[in-house]
């Protein structure tokens, strides 16, 4: 039997990685994973708590370990955390172990999708959410582009439509 391929979704918070990932996994009959949910499952605590206790650095170590484990599986769709690509090791593993799709989303859409979500530690600061998202985009967008095989915009389409676009692009 041929080796099953993996699809890894990268992009900023609010891009729809988890929602689109579930649609993709359903349509392709693959197993779906979300790296943030996996961290919560393994630690028994939510992401905000991990950030509070261990700081961003501790969280990133956990994230790197979880993504390393998950990318060793075959036939999965993985929604990664928005900041996971900061790690060169994570970028290398994603590139080597599957097809990487960057879900590109404008700041305005991110704001609309994250404004009521209290589970986003990087947005729970004194800084204006839009300023945080702009700063993160400046830092991370070049890394998303670098690591991805394909870029798909998620701004005006439903998750199902985006999932279909990804399937067409990657010729799965």
HELIX and SHEET records of a PDB file:
HELIX    1   1 UNK A   17  UNK A   28  1                                  12    
HELIX    2   2 UNK A   35  UNK A   43  1                                   9    
HELIX    3   3 UNK A   47  UNK A   70  1                                  24    
HELIX    4   4 UNK A   84  UNK A   86  5                                   3    
HELIX    5   5 UNK A   88  UNK A   97  1                                  10    
HELIX    6   6 UNK A  107  UNK A  114  1                                   8    
HELIX    7   7 UNK A  121  UNK A  123  5                                   3    
HELIX    8   8 UNK A  129  UNK A  147  1                                  19    
HELIX    9   9 UNK A  159  UNK A  170  1                                  12    
SHEET    1   A 5 UNK A  31  UNK A  34  0                                        
SHEET    2   A 5 UNK A  76  UNK A  79  1                                        
SHEET    3   A 5 UNK A   7  UNK A  10  1                                        
SHEET    4   A 5 UNK A  99  UNK A 104  1                                        
SHEET    5   A 5 UNK A 150  UNK A 153  1                                        
END                                                                             
